[in-house]
Amino acid sequence: MTTSETDRVRQLNDVFRTTWLTGTVLMTSGIRSLAEATQSRIAEAVRSFAAFTPNNDPHCEHDFGSVTVDGCKVFWKIDYYDLKMEYSSEDPANPLVTKRVLTIMLAEEY
């Protein structure tokens, strides 16, 4: 990917992660088994995550993060699919051909 494509992917990921409006959000059964208040705090922690570093974001796409909420270590990951959700997207920088999926899971479920 070129720098401009990476910048676009990062921008699209940030909009999706902070708003949950431009893709699909999935929470695993481990997350769903937690108290609703904890689930809510996890959702807010994912939306507000900004601690990207070269160690946790080596491709500068803002597509993965880890947070700890109420003693639960949580991973979140954005994946890119074609619009039919059958294959990986050929161009994650193009929202016209890409469906984003944010999965939020307990670290132990990884």
All heavy atoms as an XYZ file, in Angstrom:
876
protein
N       0.832     -1.181      0.000
C       0.000      0.000      0.000
C       0.874      1.240      0.000
O       1.909      1.270      0.654
C      -0.880      0.012      1.257
C      -2.336     -0.160      0.960
S      -3.434      0.126      2.343
C      -3.391     -1.439      3.145
N       0.417      2.256     -0.680
C       1.138      3.521     -0.680
C       0.828      4.271      0.615
O      -0.115      3.936      1.332
C       0.730      4.390     -1.879
O      -0.643      4.775     -1.717
C       0.923      3.656     -3.198
N       1.608      5.304      0.866
C       1.383      6.112      2.066
C      -0.009      6.715      2.055
O      -0.697      6.705      3.075
C       2.448      7.222      2.168
O       3.736      6.609      2.239
C       2.233      8.087      3.397
N      -0.459      7.221      0.910
C      -1.795      7.824      0.863
C      -2.882      6.778      1.091
O      -3.900      7.065      1.721
C      -2.014      8.565     -0.452
O      -1.963      7.685     -1.543
N      -2.683      5.547      0.596
C      -3.651      4.485      0.840
C      -3.677      4.105      2.319
O      -4.753      3.921      2.901
C      -3.331      3.251     -0.006
C      -3.624      3.435     -1.483
C      -3.120      2.279     -2.324
O      -2.038      1.732     -2.023
O      -3.825      1.928     -3.288
N      -2.514      4.015      2.936
C      -2.441      3.712      4.368
C      -3.118      4.813      5.171
O      -3.859      4.534      6.114
C      -0.979      3.534      4.819
O      -0.417      2.439      4.094
C      -0.875      3.263      6.315
N      -2.875      6.059      4.804
C      -3.523      7.182      5.483
C      -5.041      7.081      5.368
O      -5.766      7.328      6.335
C      -3.053      8.519      4.908
C      -1.615      8.846      5.241
O      -1.029      8.198      6.132
O      -1.055      9.758      4.587
N      -5.530      6.700      4.195
C      -6.974      6.572      3.976
C      -7.547      5.411      4.793
O      -8.609      5.558      5.413
C      -7.256      6.375      2.476
C      -8.725      6.279      2.152
C      -9.431      7.609      2.359
N     -10.824      7.466      1.944
C     -11.832      8.037      2.547
N     -11.637      8.850      3.568
N     -13.061      7.854      2.125
N      -6.861      4.277      4.823
C      -7.312      3.142      5.631
C      -7.378      3.551      7.099
O      -8.363      3.267      7.793
C      -6.394      1.913      5.440
C      -6.670      0.843      6.486
C      -6.553      1.342      4.041
N      -6.349      4.226      7.585
C      -6.316      4.676      8.984
C      -7.501      5.600      9.264
O      -8.201      5.462     10.270
C      -4.994      5.360      9.301
C      -4.885      5.810     10.751
C      -3.517      6.371     11.092
N      -3.084      7.411     10.184
C      -2.096      7.272      9.277
N      -1.444      6.129      9.164
N      -1.762      8.271      8.491
N      -7.751      6.545      8.360
C      -8.865      7.485      8.529
C     -10.207      6.739      8.568
O     -11.038      6.984      9.445
C      -8.862      8.498      7.395
C     -10.026      9.465      7.438
C     -10.091     10.324      6.180
O      -9.684      9.929      5.106
N     -10.629     11.518      6.338
N     -10.403      5.823      7.637
C     -11.646      5.051      7.604
C     -11.802      4.193      8.861
O     -12.896      4.084      9.420
C     -11.687      4.174      6.355
C     -11.839      4.926      5.028
C     -11.531      3.996      3.858
C     -13.222      5.540      4.902
N     -10.713      3.595      9.326
C     -10.757      2.786     10.544
C     -11.090      3.632     11.764
O     -11.878      3.222     12.617
C      -9.434      2.054     10.752
C      -9.259      0.886      9.813
O     -10.192      0.453      9.151
N      -8.039      0.381      9.748
N     -10.494      4.815     11.848
C     -10.763      5.689     12.991
C     -12.220      6.136     13.018
O     -12.858      6.155     14.075
C      -9.831      6.899     12.984
C      -8.416      6.575     13.429
O      -8.188      5.501     14.027
O      -7.521      7.398     13.162
N     -12.763      6.488     11.859
C     -14.169      6.892     11.804
C     -15.057      5.730     12.242
O     -15.959      5.903     13.071
C     -14.555      7.382     10.388
C     -16.064      7.489     10.237
C     -13.894      8.719     10.090
N     -14.794      4.559     11.707
C     -15.603      3.393     12.069
C     -15.475      3.067     13.550
O     -16.476      2.894     14.254
C     -15.201      2.197     11.201
C     -15.830      0.896     11.583
C     -17.154      0.823     11.995
C     -15.102     -0.270     11.534
C     -17.740     -0.390     12.339
C     -15.671     -1.489     11.870
C     -16.992     -1.546     12.276
N     -14.256      2.988     14.043
C     -14.042      2.586     15.440
C     -14.663      3.579     16.414
O     -15.218      3.195     17.436
C     -12.547      2.442     15.735
C     -12.245      2.004     17.164
C     -10.752      1.889     17.400
N      -9.999      2.999     16.868
C      -9.900      4.192     17.430
N     -10.519      4.443     18.565
N      -9.173      5.143     16.868
N     -14.615      4.847     16.108
C     -15.119      5.851     17.046
C     -16.622      6.068     16.950
O     -17.231      6.576     17.891
C     -14.391      7.194     16.869
O     -14.591      7.674     15.537
C     -12.902      7.055     17.152
N     -17.240      5.691     15.819
C     -18.672      5.927     15.642
C     -19.498      4.651     15.532
O     -20.701      4.680     15.794
C     -18.940      6.738     14.368
O     -18.584      5.959     13.222
C     -18.186      8.059     14.381
N     -18.887      3.565     15.078
C     -19.555      2.287     14.813
C     -20.626      2.422     13.734
O     -21.526      1.619     13.644
C     -20.143      1.689     16.078
C     -19.140      1.235     17.092
C     -17.803      1.502     17.117
C     -19.384      0.431     18.238
N     -17.208      0.917     18.201
C     -18.159      0.265     18.912
C     -20.518     -0.139     18.766
C     -18.038     -0.475     20.087
C     -20.403     -0.872     19.938
C     -19.175     -1.040     20.600
N     -20.506      3.423     12.859
C     -21.548      3.682     11.875
C     -21.258      3.151     10.482
O     -22.164      3.092      9.661
C     -21.799      5.203     11.777
C     -22.345      5.862     13.036
C     -22.469      7.367     12.827
C     -23.680      5.255     13.435
N     -20.046      2.789     10.171
C     -19.698      2.455      8.782
C     -19.264      1.008      8.605
O     -18.529      0.693      7.668
C     -18.593      3.405      8.269
O     -17.460      3.299      9.143
C     -19.065      4.846      8.235
N     -19.741      0.136      9.470
C     -19.378     -1.274      9.371
C     -20.207     -2.090     10.340
O     -21.259     -1.655     10.801
N     -19.706     -3.262     10.663
C     -20.384     -4.174     11.573
C     -19.516     -4.372     12.806
O     -18.305     -4.579     12.688
C     -20.614     -5.534     10.879
O     -21.448     -5.323      9.742
C     -21.270     -6.528     11.815
N     -20.127     -4.320     13.967
C     -19.426     -4.539     15.231
C     -19.886     -5.862     15.816
O     -21.085     -6.110     15.933
C     -19.691     -3.396     16.235
C     -18.995     -3.677     17.570
C     -19.242     -2.060     15.662
N     -18.928     -6.709     16.152
C     -19.214     -8.006     16.766
C     -18.560     -8.067     18.140
O     -17.402     -7.681     18.288
C     -18.658     -9.137     15.910
C     -19.141     -9.212     14.467
C     -18.362    -10.294     13.716
C     -20.625     -9.495     14.432
N     -19.306     -8.541     19.105
C     -18.757     -8.801     20.431
C     -18.855    -10.301     20.667
O     -19.912    -10.897     20.446
C     -19.518     -8.031     21.502
C     -19.316     -6.550     21.437
S     -20.066     -5.762     22.876
C     -19.788     -4.054     22.483
N     -17.766    -10.892     21.104
C     -17.733    -12.338     21.321
C     -18.609    -12.728     22.507
O     -19.031    -11.880     23.306
C     -16.294    -12.808     21.572
O     -15.824    -12.172     22.766
C     -15.386    -12.500     20.393
N     -18.819    -14.011     22.653
C     -19.624    -14.510     23.766
C     -18.978    -14.171     25.106
O     -19.684    -13.940     26.091
C     -19.858    -16.015     23.637
O     -18.630    -16.706     23.609
N     -17.661    -14.127     25.139
C     -16.975    -13.751     26.376
C     -17.304    -12.325     26.796
O     -17.541    -12.051     27.976
N     -17.326    -11.416     25.848
C     -17.698    -10.022     26.140
C     -19.166     -9.958     26.540
O     -19.543     -9.325     27.515
C     -17.422     -9.116     24.925
C     -15.929     -9.075     24.602
C     -17.988     -7.711     25.167
C     -15.058     -8.387     25.614
N     -20.021    -10.654     25.792
C     -21.469    -10.643     26.049
C     -21.826    -11.264     27.402
O     -22.890    -10.972     27.948
C     -22.223    -11.359     24.935
C     -22.217    -10.620     23.643
C     -23.171     -9.479     23.722
N     -23.239     -8.775     22.457
C     -23.645     -7.537     22.355
N     -24.009     -6.873     23.424
N     -23.681     -6.948     21.188
N     -20.935    -12.092     27.949
C     -21.210    -12.719     29.244
C     -20.915    -11.784     30.418
O     -21.280    -12.090     31.549
C     -20.395    -14.012     29.400
O     -19.023    -13.718     29.594
N     -20.281    -10.660     30.137
C     -19.943     -9.704     31.190
C     -21.164     -8.849     31.537
O     -22.110     -8.740     30.752
C     -18.794     -8.810     30.728
C     -17.490     -9.529     30.380
C     -16.511     -8.559     29.732
C     -16.887    -10.177     31.619
N     -21.118     -8.217     32.675
C     -22.194     -7.308     33.080
C     -22.367     -6.210     32.034
O     -21.397     -5.779     31.402
C     -21.865     -6.692     34.438
N     -23.603     -5.757     31.849
C     -23.883     -4.718     30.845
C     -23.056     -3.461     31.084
O     -22.594     -2.829     30.127
C     -25.368     -4.395     30.816
C     -26.192     -5.484     30.170
C     -27.656     -5.107     30.055
O     -28.009     -3.915     30.184
O     -28.460     -6.027     29.820
N     -22.854     -3.098     32.334
C     -22.060     -1.902     32.639
C     -20.616     -2.086     32.179
O     -20.009     -1.151     31.650
C     -22.113     -1.596     34.138
N     -20.070     -3.282     32.352
C     -18.708     -3.568     31.888
C     -18.659     -3.533     30.367
O     -17.735     -2.972     29.780
C     -18.216     -4.917     32.435
O     -18.211     -4.853     33.866
C     -16.818     -5.249     31.938
N     -19.659     -4.123     29.715
C     -19.717     -4.088     28.259
C     -19.728     -2.643     27.761
O     -19.058     -2.299     26.787
C     -20.955     -4.813     27.740
C     -20.917     -6.303     27.919
C     -22.171     -6.947     27.387
O     -22.581     -6.689     26.258
N     -22.796     -7.799     28.187
N     -20.480     -1.807     28.424
C     -20.566     -0.397     28.043
C     -19.212      0.300     28.201
O     -18.788      1.070     27.327
C     -21.627      0.304     28.888
O     -21.736      1.653     28.536
N     -18.519      0.018     29.307
C     -17.194      0.623     29.521
C     -16.192      0.104     28.491
O     -15.320      0.851     28.029
C     -16.719      0.370     30.949
C     -17.426      1.252     31.974
C     -16.795      1.156     33.360
N     -17.122     -0.088     34.035
C     -18.247     -0.307     34.718
N     -19.168      0.624     34.805
N     -18.447     -1.474     35.324
N     -16.305     -1.162     28.112
C     -15.429     -1.712     27.071
C     -15.692     -1.012     25.750
O     -14.757     -0.604     25.051
C     -15.621     -3.242     26.951
C     -15.009     -3.941     28.169
C     -15.008     -3.765     25.651
C     -15.370     -5.411     28.287
N     -16.957     -0.851     25.393
C     -17.307     -0.164     24.148
C     -16.716      1.235     24.133
O     -16.134      1.667     23.121
C     -18.820     -0.113     23.981
N     -16.835      1.955     25.222
C     -16.289      3.310     25.280
C     -14.768      3.297     25.198
O     -14.159      4.151     24.547
C     -16.747      4.023     26.555
C     -16.266      5.450     26.660
C     -16.614      6.310     25.446
O     -17.689      6.115     24.844
O     -15.795      7.183     25.082
N     -14.124      2.326     25.833
C     -12.655      2.227     25.780
C     -12.174      1.957     24.351
O     -11.150      2.502     23.922
C     -12.162      1.137     26.722
N     -12.904      1.132     23.620
C     -12.541      0.859     22.229
C     -12.744      2.112     21.380
O     -11.882      2.486     20.598
C     -13.352     -0.333     21.672
C     -13.149     -0.474     20.161
C     -12.961     -1.622     22.385
N     -13.880      2.758     21.557
C     -14.165      3.970     20.771
C     -13.144      5.075     21.012
O     -12.802      5.819     20.100
C     -15.555      4.493     21.108
C     -16.663      3.705     20.509
C     -17.997      4.398     20.784
N     -19.078      3.626     20.256
C     -20.099      3.182     20.985
N     -20.167      3.434     22.268
N     -21.055      2.475     20.411
N     -12.674      5.193     22.238
C     -11.775      6.300     22.577
C     -10.292      5.913     22.532
O      -9.431      6.749     22.821
C     -12.122      6.845     23.962
O     -11.918      5.857     24.957
N      -9.988      4.681     22.148
C      -8.597      4.215     22.128
C      -7.741      5.127     21.241
O      -8.112      5.445     20.111
C      -8.527      2.778     21.597
C      -7.151      2.190     21.665
C      -6.697      1.588     22.816
C      -6.312      2.240     20.567
C      -5.418      1.039     22.892
C      -5.041      1.690     20.619
C      -4.589      1.095     21.778
N      -6.593      5.552     21.776
C      -5.688      6.416     21.018
C      -4.221      6.078     21.266
O      -3.340      6.804     20.817
C      -5.945      7.881     21.375
N      -3.952      4.980     21.957
C      -2.587      4.634     22.361
C      -1.870      3.818     21.279
O      -1.269      2.790     21.561
C      -2.617      3.867     23.683
N      -1.938      4.278     20.038
C      -1.268      3.576     18.948
C       0.232      3.847     18.993
O       0.657      4.986     19.174
C      -1.835      4.027     17.599
C      -3.281      3.662     17.430
C      -4.271      4.608     17.597
C      -3.652      2.360     17.126
C      -5.611      4.277     17.444
C      -4.985      2.009     16.981
C      -5.969      2.980     17.137
N       1.014      2.772     18.851
C       2.470      2.863     18.851
C       2.997      1.983     17.717
O       2.256      1.142     17.184
C       3.054      2.353     20.182
O       2.833      0.938     20.270
C       2.446      3.063     21.383
N       4.257      2.118     17.374
C       4.823      1.206     16.367
C       4.734     -0.263     16.783
O       4.665     -1.145     15.938
C       6.275      1.666     16.264
C       6.232      3.111     16.637
C       5.179      3.187     17.734
N       4.698     -0.533     18.080
C       4.597     -1.924     18.547
C       3.211     -2.523     18.336
O       3.082     -3.687     17.979
C       4.961     -2.031     20.027
C       6.438     -1.871     20.257
O       7.252     -2.125     19.380
N       6.797     -1.420     21.442
N       2.156     -1.733     18.563
C       0.805     -2.286     18.419
C       0.128     -1.883     17.110
O      -0.971     -2.326     16.818
C      -0.084     -1.932     19.619
C      -0.413     -0.451     19.712
O      -0.246      0.325     18.793
N      -0.882     -0.050     20.871
N       0.794     -1.035     16.325
C       0.233     -0.571     15.058
C       1.343     -0.451     14.005
O       1.589      0.615     13.462
C      -0.459      0.783     15.275
C      -1.252      1.257     14.081
O      -1.751      0.411     13.318
O      -1.371      2.481     13.913
N       2.030     -1.555     13.705
C       3.209     -1.489     12.836
C       2.904     -1.035     11.403
O       3.784     -0.503     10.728
C       3.752     -2.922     12.852
C       2.585     -3.770     13.205
C       1.744     -2.925     14.124
N       1.653     -1.208     10.942
C       1.306     -0.814      9.575
C       0.582      0.530      9.533
O       0.133      0.962      8.469
C       0.458     -1.892      8.911
C       1.142     -3.222      8.881
N       2.230     -3.481      8.080
C       0.919     -4.358      9.585
C       2.640     -4.721      8.280
N       1.871     -5.269      9.197
N       0.441      1.162     10.693
C      -0.163      2.497     10.818
C      -1.593      2.559     10.303
O      -2.037      3.574      9.773
C       0.702      3.548     10.121
S       2.370      3.653     10.749
N      -2.348      1.463     10.485
C      -3.723      1.420     10.007
C      -4.761      1.574     11.122
O      -5.954      1.645     10.841
C      -3.979      0.102      9.263
C      -3.193     -0.010      7.979
C      -3.460     -1.307      7.238
O      -4.205     -2.177      7.738
O      -2.909     -1.453      6.136
N      -4.330      1.624     12.367
C      -5.247      1.735     13.502
C      -6.316      0.649     13.441
O      -7.499      0.909     13.619
C      -5.900      3.118     13.554
C      -4.952      4.218     13.911
N      -5.391      5.487     14.207
C      -3.597      4.257     14.024
C      -4.345      6.250     14.478
N      -3.245      5.511     14.370
N      -5.871     -0.593     13.222
C      -6.803     -1.709     13.059
C      -6.780     -2.709     14.219
O      -7.475     -3.723     14.165
C      -6.553     -2.439     11.746
C      -5.177     -3.075     11.668
O      -4.322     -2.804     12.530
O      -4.953     -3.854     10.728
N      -6.023     -2.431     15.270
C      -5.944     -3.331     16.410
C      -5.636     -2.535     17.661
O      -4.925     -1.537     17.620
C      -4.835     -4.373     16.205
C      -4.614     -5.243     17.413
C      -5.406     -6.358     17.626
C      -3.653     -4.929     18.361
C      -5.240     -7.155     18.753
C      -3.470     -5.720     19.490
C      -4.271     -6.830     19.680
N      -6.153     -3.008     18.782
C      -5.821     -2.394     20.055
C      -6.120     -3.336     21.201
O      -6.795     -4.358     21.034
N      -5.614     -2.984     22.351
C      -5.816     -3.758     23.565
C      -6.106     -2.785     24.698
O      -5.419     -1.772     24.842
C      -4.557     -4.571     23.864
O      -4.686     -5.244     25.084
N      -7.145     -3.105     25.467
C      -7.512     -2.278     26.615
C      -7.804     -3.202     27.785
O      -8.105     -4.378     27.598
C      -8.750     -1.396     26.321
C      -8.448     -0.372     25.244
C      -9.959     -2.233     25.940
N      -7.714     -2.673     28.982
C      -8.103     -3.414     30.172
C      -9.214     -2.634     30.852
O      -9.055     -1.442     31.147
C      -6.915     -3.622     31.127
O      -5.900     -4.352     30.418
C      -7.326     -4.405     32.361
N     -10.341     -3.302     31.054
C     -11.521     -2.672     31.647
C     -12.048     -3.592     32.744
O     -12.282     -4.776     32.495
C     -12.605     -2.436     30.576
C     -13.873     -1.884     31.209
C     -12.100     -1.526     29.466
N     -12.214     -3.037     33.924
C     -12.730     -3.809     35.061
C     -11.975     -5.121     35.246
O     -12.558     -6.174     35.522
C     -14.225     -4.090     34.899
C     -15.071     -2.824     34.920
O     -14.556     -1.753     35.304
O     -16.258     -2.915     34.552
N     -10.668     -5.081     35.045
C      -9.828     -6.259     35.219
C      -9.838     -7.228     34.048
O      -9.176     -8.263     34.104
N     -10.566     -6.908     32.988
C     -10.643     -7.767     31.801
C      -9.746     -7.220     30.704
O      -9.911     -6.064     30.291
C     -12.071     -7.826     31.269
S     -13.275     -8.470     32.419
N      -8.811     -8.036     30.244
C      -7.983     -7.640     29.105
C      -8.782     -7.934     27.835
O      -9.250     -9.043     27.622
C      -6.656     -8.382     29.089
C      -5.745     -7.879     27.987
C      -4.319     -8.319     28.207
C      -3.471     -7.779     27.090
N      -2.560     -6.775     27.496
N      -8.915     -6.906     26.996
C      -9.762     -6.971     25.817
C      -8.947     -6.604     24.583
O      -8.182     -5.638     24.600
C     -10.953     -5.982     25.962
C     -11.782     -5.919     24.693
C     -11.809     -6.362     27.167
N      -9.115     -7.378     23.533
C      -8.535     -7.056     22.222
C      -9.669     -6.612     21.305
O     -10.793     -7.116     21.395
C      -7.872     -8.281     21.578
C      -6.638     -8.779     22.250
C      -6.236    -10.083     22.050
C      -5.861     -7.977     23.066
C      -5.087    -10.583     22.638
C      -4.708     -8.458     23.671
C      -4.330     -9.770     23.455
N      -9.346     -5.707     20.398
C     -10.277     -5.367     19.325
C      -9.490     -5.357     18.016
O      -8.305     -5.057     17.990
C     -10.984     -4.036     19.570
C     -10.085     -2.850     19.702
C      -9.599     -2.308     20.862
C      -9.557     -2.046     18.641
N      -8.800     -1.227     20.576
C      -8.751     -1.042     19.217
C      -9.682     -2.082     17.251
C      -8.088     -0.079     18.456
C      -9.016     -1.133     16.502
C      -8.237     -0.146     17.113
N     -10.163     -5.734     16.940
C      -9.506     -5.873     15.645
C     -10.491     -5.500     14.547
O     -11.651     -5.900     14.594
C      -9.047     -7.328     15.458
C      -8.506     -7.668     14.085
C      -7.110     -7.138     13.918
C      -6.487     -7.601     12.606
N      -6.438     -6.575     11.581
N     -10.023     -4.731     13.568
C     -10.821     -4.403     12.388
C     -10.299     -5.232     11.228
O      -9.108     -5.239     10.944
C     -10.746     -2.901     12.042
C     -11.325     -2.065     13.184
C     -11.486     -2.621     10.727
C     -11.171     -0.558     13.004
N     -11.224     -5.924     10.560
C     -10.898     -6.698      9.365
C     -11.656     -6.112      8.184
O     -12.686     -5.441      8.352
C     -11.276     -8.168      9.557
C     -10.405     -8.837     10.608
O      -9.178     -8.898     10.399
O     -10.950     -9.278     11.634
N     -11.159     -6.404      6.978
C     -11.702     -5.828      5.747
C     -12.222     -6.941      4.840
O     -11.488     -7.854      4.495
C     -10.613     -5.057      4.996
C      -9.727     -4.225      5.890
C      -8.389     -4.553      6.069
C     -10.219     -3.111      6.564
C      -7.567     -3.788      6.891
C      -9.408     -2.349      7.392
C      -8.087     -2.703      7.546
O      -7.282     -1.942      8.358
N     -13.476     -6.829      4.444
C     -14.109     -7.837      3.592
C     -14.692     -7.186      2.342
O     -14.937     -5.972      2.318
C     -15.241     -8.542      4.353
C     -14.744     -9.360      5.509
C     -14.683     -8.836      6.787
C     -14.295    -10.664      5.309
C     -14.215     -9.586      7.851
C     -13.814    -11.428      6.374
C     -13.782    -10.876      7.638
O     -13.306    -11.620      8.684
N     -14.964     -8.021      1.342
C     -15.701     -7.532      0.188
C     -17.142     -7.255      0.640
O     -17.530     -7.602      1.757
C     -15.647     -8.522     -0.979
C     -16.399     -9.818     -0.715
O     -16.878    -10.040      0.418
O     -16.515    -10.624     -1.648
N     -17.921     -6.625     -0.212
C     -19.266     -6.221      0.194
C     -20.198     -7.396      0.480
O     -21.152     -7.254      1.243
C     -19.882     -5.301     -0.864
C     -19.158     -3.966     -1.054
C     -19.849     -3.137     -2.120
C     -19.051     -3.192      0.252
N     -19.924     -8.556     -0.092
C     -20.735     -9.744      0.191
C     -20.255    -10.478      1.435
O     -20.860    -11.463      1.849
C     -20.711    -10.699     -1.006
C     -21.428    -10.158     -2.212
C     -21.421    -11.180     -3.329
C     -22.147    -10.662     -4.542
N     -22.175    -11.672     -5.622
N     -19.170    -10.005      2.019
C     -18.572    -10.598      3.215
C     -18.157    -12.056      2.976
O     -18.255    -12.895      3.862
C     -19.509    -10.486      4.420
C     -19.924     -9.083      4.734
S     -19.241     -8.304      6.172
C     -19.105     -9.516      7.387
N     -17.680    -12.341      1.769
C     -17.208    -13.673      1.430
C     -15.691    -13.764      1.401
O     -15.125    -14.810      1.681
C     -17.757    -14.088      0.065
C     -19.264    -14.259      0.052
C     -19.817    -14.593     -1.319
O     -19.056    -14.498     -2.316
O     -20.999    -14.940     -1.405
N     -15.037    -12.669      1.028
C     -13.584    -12.669      0.842
C     -12.998    -11.404      1.465
O     -13.714    -10.459      1.791
C     -13.235    -12.697     -0.654
C     -13.853    -13.853     -1.382
C     -14.967    -13.666     -2.189
C     -13.337    -15.141     -1.249
C     -15.554    -14.734     -2.855
C     -13.913    -16.217     -1.904
C     -15.025    -16.002     -2.709
O     -15.595    -17.059     -3.359
N     -11.689    -11.387      1.566
C     -11.004    -10.166      1.993
C     -11.194     -9.090      0.938
O     -11.289     -9.388     -0.255
C      -9.511    -10.433      2.172
O      -9.289    -11.334      3.218
N     -11.233     -7.851      1.383
C     -11.362     -6.745      0.439
C     -10.085     -6.614     -0.382
O      -8.982     -6.745      0.149
C     -11.606     -5.435      1.178
O     -11.595     -4.350      0.272
N     -10.248     -6.347     -1.653
C      -9.094     -6.121     -2.518
C      -8.497     -4.737     -2.305
O      -7.348     -4.503     -2.659
C      -9.499     -6.298     -3.982
C      -9.849     -7.723     -4.323
C     -10.187     -7.905     -5.795
O      -9.890     -7.007     -6.613
O     -10.751     -8.960     -6.122
N      -9.282     -3.810     -1.723
C      -8.816     -2.437     -1.553
C      -9.424     -1.822     -0.289
O     -10.427     -1.114     -0.359
C      -9.183     -1.601     -2.780
C      -8.646     -0.182     -2.713
O      -7.902      0.153     -1.756
O      -8.975      0.602     -3.620
N      -8.830     -2.080      0.883
C      -9.375     -1.540      2.137
C      -9.430     -0.010      2.193
O     -10.132      0.544      3.027
C      -8.421     -2.070      3.209
C      -7.743     -3.228      2.588
C      -7.681     -2.950      1.123
N      -8.721      0.664      1.295
C      -8.755      2.122      1.261
C      -9.996      2.645      0.539
O     -10.275      3.837      0.577
C      -7.488      2.671      0.590
N     -10.751      1.751     -0.102
C     -11.916      2.146     -0.865
C     -13.183      1.661     -0.167
O     -13.518      0.477     -0.226
C     -11.846      1.576     -2.286
C     -12.996      2.010     -3.149
O     -13.983      2.581     -2.692
N     -12.887      1.731     -4.432
N     -13.938      2.569      0.456
C     -15.141      2.146      1.171
C     -16.256      1.653      0.242
O     -17.198      1.019      0.706
C     -15.572      3.401      1.923
C     -14.974      4.526      1.160
C     -13.688      4.003      0.580
N     -16.145      1.905     -1.045
C     -17.162      1.441     -1.986
C     -17.062     -0.051     -2.261
O     -18.009     -0.658     -2.772
C     -17.075      2.229     -3.297
C     -17.315      3.736     -3.186
C     -17.146      4.400     -4.538
C     -18.689      4.024     -2.595
N     -15.907     -0.655     -1.919
C     -15.718     -2.094     -2.146
C     -15.350     -2.842     -0.866
O     -15.005     -4.011     -0.917
C     -14.646     -2.362     -3.239
C     -15.046     -1.720     -4.558
C     -13.274     -1.890     -2.793
N     -15.431     -2.151      0.271
C     -14.961     -2.734      1.529
C     -16.004     -2.633      2.619
O     -16.580     -1.571      2.849
C     -13.680     -2.021      2.008
O     -12.700     -2.114      0.982
C     -13.142     -2.632      3.290
N     -16.226     -3.739      3.299
C     -17.055     -3.779      4.500
C     -16.115     -4.005      5.680
O     -15.343     -4.953      5.700
C     -18.058     -4.938      4.389
C     -18.893     -5.164      5.592
C     -20.101     -4.289      5.596
C     -21.027     -4.714      6.726
N     -22.200     -3.915      6.791
N     -16.164     -3.117      6.641
C     -15.320     -3.238      7.826
C     -16.067     -3.986      8.925
O     -17.264     -3.773      9.126
C     -14.912     -1.850      8.320
C     -13.842     -1.236      7.470
C     -13.471      0.179      7.879
N     -12.144      0.468      7.381
C     -11.819      0.539      6.096
N     -12.740      0.360      5.177
N     -10.585      0.787      5.720
N     -15.323     -4.846      9.630
C     -15.882     -5.597     10.755
C     -14.954     -5.396     11.945
O     -13.765     -5.697     11.873
C     -16.018     -7.100     10.429
C     -16.510     -7.865     11.651
C     -16.948     -7.315      9.234
N     -15.517     -4.883     13.016
C     -14.788     -4.681     14.269
C     -15.190     -5.796     15.217
O     -16.374     -5.930     15.558
C     -15.134     -3.324     14.874
C     -14.661     -3.039     16.300
C     -13.143     -3.051     16.397
C     -15.225     -1.713     16.788
N     -14.223     -6.599     15.632
C     -14.478     -7.678     16.578
C     -13.857     -7.289     17.912
O     -12.685     -6.914     17.973
C     -13.881     -9.007     16.088
O     -14.424     -9.302     14.803
C     -14.210    -10.136     17.047
N     -14.656     -7.386     18.956
C     -14.201     -7.087     20.316
C     -14.278     -8.386     21.105
O     -15.323     -9.039     21.143
C     -15.083     -5.993     20.966
C     -15.065     -4.733     20.101
C     -14.603     -5.706     22.386
C     -16.067     -3.685     20.521
N     -13.142     -8.783     21.691
C     -13.059    -10.080     22.364
C     -12.209     -9.993     23.625
O     -11.365     -9.096     23.755
C     -12.432    -11.106     21.424
C     -10.949    -10.858     21.170
S     -10.276    -11.830     19.815
C     -10.629    -10.723     18.448
N     -12.444    -10.912     24.529
C     -11.545    -11.068     25.662
C     -10.219    -11.609     25.120
O     -10.213    -12.443     24.204
C     -12.124    -12.031     26.687
C     -13.404    -11.579     27.386
C     -13.942    -12.713     28.265
C     -13.163    -10.332     28.208
N      -9.112    -11.173     25.689
C      -7.797    -11.637     25.225
C      -7.715    -13.148     25.286
O      -7.120    -13.775     24.394
C      -6.691    -10.992     26.058
N      -8.330    -13.760     26.261
C      -8.275    -15.219     26.403
C      -9.036    -15.944     25.294
O      -8.861    -17.142     25.104
C      -8.812    -15.636     27.770
C     -10.261    -15.268     27.969
C     -10.646    -15.133     29.429
O      -9.906    -14.527     30.205
O     -11.724    -15.651     29.774
N      -9.874    -15.232     24.561
C     -10.622    -15.837     23.456
C      -9.833    -15.811     22.141
O     -10.250    -16.403     21.175
C     -11.949    -15.118     23.231
C     -12.922    -15.260     24.360
C     -14.187    -14.479     24.114
O     -14.130    -13.229     24.052
O     -15.246    -15.115     23.967
N      -8.717    -15.098     22.139
C      -7.940    -14.940     20.902
C      -7.329    -16.237     20.455
O      -6.862    -17.047     21.141
C      -6.878    -13.876     21.093
C      -6.088    -13.604     19.846
C      -6.676    -12.973     18.769
C      -4.765    -14.011     19.722
C      -5.964    -12.732     17.606
C      -4.044    -13.770     18.570
C      -4.651    -13.118     17.515
O      -3.947    -12.888     16.357
